[in-house]
Amino acid sequence: MLEIDIFEQQGRLISDTESKVDLNVHFTESAHCLRTLPADVSSDFHVWAVDWQEGLITWYFDGEMMHQYKGPTPPGKMFVLLALFQYSGWIGEIDPNLEYPRDFEIDYVRVYQRLT
């Protein structure tokens, strides 16, 4: 199975001046990338994108290329998963002082397939 994370963001990696996001292909370790963005990305809507081609995966944030992975990209069926969840473990413990409820707002999702 191939998992491509367009972005994963842990709340503990957000401040008023920057946000850290993970970009991953869970098929090989060489595809992991931790990027620092210049602001709290949760303060506004943004366009996140990934272009998945045979041998190349490219990530974009608001139209700017953020990362490229070149290597094996196994074929497989695609599904889209959008999720907001709490988890303690590899990302650290959950902050007991968090205020609830929390929102996860998505304006739209688009999926395209190249014509062959």
C-alpha positions, 0 to 999 in steps of 0.5 A, a space after each residue: 500500500 502507498 500512502 502519500 501525505 499531502 500535509 500532516 500538521 501537528 499542533 505542537 509545531 505551530 507558532 505565530 511566526 511559523 508552521 512545520 508540516 510533514 510531507 511523506 510517501 510512506 513507501 520509502 524513508 527517502 521521501 520524508 520531508 519536514 518543511 517550515 512555512 512562514 506563518 500559522 497556516 491554520 489562520 487562513 485557507 490555503 491550496 495544498 496540492 500533490 502531483 503524482 506521476 510515475 517516478 515523481 511526486 511533487 508537493 505544492 503550497 499556494 502554487 509554490 513547489 515545496 518538495 519533490 520525491 524522485 524514485 519508485 512510485 508503485 501503482 495503486 488505487 487512490 482514495 482521499 482521507 481528510 481527518 482531524 484527530 488527537 494522538 499521543 505517541 511519536 508526536 508527543 503528549 496531548 496538551 491538557 490545556 487545549 480548548 474545545 471544540 476544534 475546527 477543521 474547515 475545508 473549502 474544496 477538494 479536487 482530484 484529477 487524472 491525467 489522460 493517457 
